[in-house]
Amino acid sequence: MTELPADPGLPTLAIVVPCFNEQETIAFTVDTLLEHLDGMVAGGIVASASFLFFVDDGSRDATWALLSAARQADRRVRGLRLSRNFGHQPALLAGITAVHDIADVSISIDADLQQEPEAMERFIAAWREGANIVLGVRRDRASDGVGKKASATGFYWLMRSMGVGVVPNHADYRLLDKKAMRALLSFPETNLFIRGISSMLGFDTRLVPFDVKERQYGASKYSLVRMLRFALYAITSFSVVPLRVISVLGVVSFLVSIGMVGYVVWSALRGSTVPGWASTVIPIYFLAGVQLLSIGVLGEYVGKIYSTVQQRPRWIEWDRLDDGAAAEQKLRARA
């Protein structure tokens, strides 16, 4: 099989869909995205060579088997299977790596399709106006529960407080053109936070609002624990503010200790001290807490350095669903 000829003047679109244990919704996702792709091709928005590219992030259910069946039914369904669960960001990066040589633009979207697929046409329209990056921003959080709203609000507040340049209410629903994809892939670090990197690439970036839909099938894989872990991943990958906080804590600890010395001297002159208590207990608890906090924060950054120095692969490919055309085109590009 070879690539379909590109339509003159129309971009080849790759819709990149990371998925993990999504067997309940994968058939619905494939059918819905193919329907939207057909509409965009028929409307002269994208080229007929456009395709879907799924990244199975080590699913333990029938997700890959269902994707294989979808590939047999429609050759526009392509995919990559990772050997284990590497996480959402590495899976998304694996998809962008796979399509950046054969697509003019890519749009990443979650497998549950709660991010409004209809917004993709507005993404392409913004790209035609000159944008290299288009970020989907949800209009509101009316569909979220109280816990989800609180965790999302806390996440973006924490990101801004730590100096991480993220766009509020933007997840990983975005368009990248070929220039932006290549720039993104030029970042070699192991712990890549794509939301932060895409905001600092420096290209023409547009925001497109979209509505959030109810999940049709299955359950969300993003628990509060995963949200907190993702926040920690983002902060330590993109901000040095915690290290500066440690420095401030050290200065504050020193000043508090000086103040305590003055208090102890003043109390001794008045004859109202409890022998040994003030000078022993308070400094021990205070400084021990500061030290443990500092060691914990430093440990997170040392861990990042350790994983980067090891230079282990960000993901490991297990299987593919394509016709080999991508590999052939990449070889021609390198020749």
Secondary structure, 3 states (H helix, E strand, C coil): CCCCCCCCCCCCEEEEEEECCCCCCHHHHHHHHHHHHHHHHHCCCCCCCCEEEEEECCCCCCHHHHHHHHHHHCCCEEEEEECCCCCHHHHHHHHHHHHCCCCCEEEECCCCCCECCCHHHHHHHHHHCCCCEEEEEECCCCCCCHHHHHHHHHHHHHHHHCCCCCCCCCCCCEEEEHHHHHHHHCCCCCCCCHHHHHHCCCCCEEEEEECECCCCCCCCCCCHHHHHHHHHHHHHHHCCHHHHHHHHHHHHHHHHHHHHHHHHHHHHHHCCCCCCHHHHHHHHHHHHHHHHHHHHHHHHHHHHHHHHHHCCCCCCEEEEECCCHHHHHHHHHHC
